[in-house]
Amino acid sequence: MKTHPLALAVLAGLLASCGGAYNAVALTNVCFPPTPGDGGVCVLSSTCEQTLASTPELDVAVAPQAFQLSVQFDNQLPSSTNTANGQVNANDAFVRQTEMSYSGANLAPITTDVQVTVRTGGSTVEVLELVPTSYYAALGALLPTAASSLQLVISVRAKGVYGNGAGFTTAWFQVPVTVYNNSGFFGTDPCIAQGKVLTGWCPQPGQTAVYKCE
């Protein structure tokens, strides 16, 4: 049986409105951080070149910015373009917000504005800020010694609209994180021992990241 692409978009909208059992847009992977390029620039591909297999880590005493990870978004809808009748593609997805909730620590849920476009039948990778710096003090208070750690689970989902104006909300995507406070893991320049200069981090020091020495 053949199904018109526009009908797929309508079906996705109906299913999403009936309890969110299905949505064509999803957060699917946490990417392994890219190696910094020229000038320390972190260049992302449209899909994860490698997924992050281990649990990411964050040291709240060291990280200078919000905890960040590169996350892949997928859009399973096909294009609704039909040159025969002039139908343009209305199935691209435009993510406008991410919502985060937390378990493992008493942190209030937050909503962050974003601008992410996920083309039909395609993917894109976006750096998401998952834990704001304003929460670092509360997390640090739960870690009395440098040897202490806690397991924080971040549940993140995205909201946005399709090109036809229909709204969507993705399923929750869970990211476990090991949190430290002044552990010493991230506190030194990793390039000094090599006799080189640190020229970049992706995404930043103080958390699971990739650095470049030159």
Residue, then its C-alpha position, 0 to 999 in steps of 0.5 A: m500500500k502506498t501512503h502519500p508523504l503528507a498523510l504521513a505527516v498528518l498521521a504523525g501529528l495525530l499519534a503525537s496528540c494521542g499521548g505521544a506514543y510516536n513522533a517522527v523526530a527523536l533524540t537518538n545518540v550522544c556523540f563522541p566529542p570532535t577533535p578541535g580544528d584550526g583555532g580550536v573550533c569544534v566542527l560537528s557533522s550531521t550525524c555522530e561520527q562516533t557515539l559516546a560509549s562511556t558515561p560522560e563526566l562533569d567536574v563542577a569545580v572546574a567547568p567554566q560553562a554549562f555542561q554540554l554534549s553533542v546530541q544527534f536529532d533524527n527526522q524519519l518523515p520523508s519529503s512531501t515535495n510533489t513537483a506534479n502538483g506543486q506541493v512543497n516540502a512541509n515535513d522539515a522539523f524546527v526544534r525551538q526548545t529543549e526541556m531537562s529534568y533530573s534524577g539523582a539530585n534535587l534540581a528543578p526542571i528547566t527549559t532552554d530556547v534552541q534553534v535546530t533544523v532537522r531535514t526530512g529523512g535526515s539528521t543533525v547534531e547540535v551541542l545542547e546545554l544540559v546542566p546550567t552553571s547555576y546548578y553547580a553549587a547545589l551539586g558541589a554541596l552534595l560532594p563533600t570530598a574530592a573522592s566523592s561522586l554522584q550519578l545524575v540522570i538527565s532526561v531531555r526532550a525537544k519541542g518544535v514545529y514541522g514546516n506545515g505548522a504542526g507541533f511536536t514533542t519528542a520522547w524523553f532521552q536519558v543521559p547519565v552523567t558522573v559528577y565530581n567536585n574538584s576531583g583533580f581529573f580535569g584541573t591541569d593542562p594536559c599538554i604540558a607533559q608533552g611539551k606542547v601548547l593547548t590550543g582547543w577543547c571540544p566542548q570545554p574543560g572540566q567535563t568529558a571532552v577532547y583537547k588538542c595539543e600543538 
